[in-house]
């Protein structure tokens, strides 16, 4: 079974630009969650999509947005990039079942550098 | 406000000995806990989990202990192997929302041959 894939793996942008990251979940998984990892803040939850709907959202500004397609693939967009957005962006997929021992499986991440 | 804390940024252990990684949490609503391992340039890999209705879960060399009254959990690795050297993250979720995890900042484990 193929794992979670993320593209691109590395990205360099300049302040003010926007960026779109892509995540393909494990086959059969309907939930995709996005996390930001930085040295200072660790891994922080951005948002989660299930069946094309945002089901949960973390404490990030509106510049961070996402969407999910009917095949469960998800994209994350960051607009008006700031230097502080430089981070490893991880996506994780799961079946998305509540009140279960459902486990999240992570992709390798996209390393975003903002200059 | 950090709801999941891993107070030891790093831990060094000799091969064959026990590694004990600790994690504390403050949110009483957390009812499911997980440990992930992460190598550089890779995403976190799921290791083991425990529900709040249990106090111990074992999987091979890995055992997780949960002390709800102390809001503390620990991961024991016995025996430790050099390939276990990685960053270990403790994570928690509440109310069945296992797709929204709150992570600690990680502990770098180094197992020396």
HADDOCK unambig.tbl for C-alpha pairs under 7 A between the chains (distance, minus, plus):
assign (segid A and resid 33 and name CA) (segid B and resid 99 and name CA) 6.49 0.50 0.50
assign (segid A and resid 42 and name CA) (segid B and resid 105 and name CA) 4.89 0.50 0.50
assign (segid A and resid 43 and name CA) (segid B and resid 103 and name CA) 5.93 0.50 0.50
assign (segid A and resid 43 and name CA) (segid B and resid 105 and name CA) 6.98 0.50 0.50
assign (segid A and resid 44 and name CA) (segid B and resid 102 and name CA) 6.97 0.50 0.50
assign (segid A and resid 45 and name CA) (segid B and resid 100 and name CA) 6.66 0.50 0.50
assign (segid A and resid 45 and name CA) (segid B and resid 101 and name CA) 6.77 0.50 0.50
assign (segid A and resid 90 and name CA) (segid B and resid 43 and name CA) 6.91 0.50 0.50
assign (segid A and resid 96 and name CA) (segid B and resid 99 and name CA) 6.30 0.50 0.50
assign (segid A and resid 98 and name CA) (segid B and resid 96 and name CA) 4.75 0.50 0.50
assign (segid A and resid 98 and name CA) (segid B and resid 97 and name CA) 5.76 0.50 0.50
assign (segid A and resid 98 and name CA) (segid B and resid 98 and name CA) 6.92 0.50 0.50
assign (segid A and resid 99 and name CA) (segid B and resid 95 and name CA) 6.88 0.50 0.50
assign (segid A and resid 99 and name CA) (segid B and resid 96 and name CA) 3.83 0.50 0.50
assign (segid A and resid 99 and name CA) (segid B and resid 97 and name CA) 6.99 0.50 0.50
assign (segid A and resid 100 and name CA) (segid B and resid 96 and name CA) 6.43 0.50 0.50
assign (segid A and resid 102 and name CA) (segid B and resid 98 and name CA) 6.54 0.50 0.50
assign (segid A and resid 103 and name CA) (segid B and resid 98 and name CA) 6.94 0.50 0.50
assign (segid A and resid 104 and name CA) (segid B and resid 99 and name CA) 6.51 0.50 0.50
assign (segid A and resid 105 and name CA) (segid B and resid 45 and name CA) 6.93 0.50 0.50
assign (segid A and resid 105 and name CA) (segid B and resid 46 and name CA) 6.79 0.50 0.50
assign (segid A and resid 106 and name CA) (segid B and resid 43 and name CA) 5.48 0.50 0.50
assign (segid A and resid 106 and name CA) (segid B and resid 44 and name CA) 5.89 0.50 0.50
assign (segid A and resid 106 and name CA) (segid B and resid 45 and name CA) 6.74 0.50 0.50
assign (segid A and resid 107 and name CA) (segid B and resid 43 and name CA) 5.29 0.50 0.50
assign (segid A and resid 108 and name CA) (segid B and resid 41 and name CA) 6.91 0.50 0.50
assign (segid A and resid 108 and name CA) (segid B and resid 42 and name CA) 4.56 0.50 0.50
assign (segid A and resid 108 and name CA) (segid B and resid 43 and name CA) 4.11 0.50 0.50
assign (segid A and resid 109 and name CA) (segid B and resid 42 and name CA) 6.91 0.50 0.50
assign (segid A and resid 109 and name CA) (segid B and resid 43 and name CA) 5.94 0.50 0.50
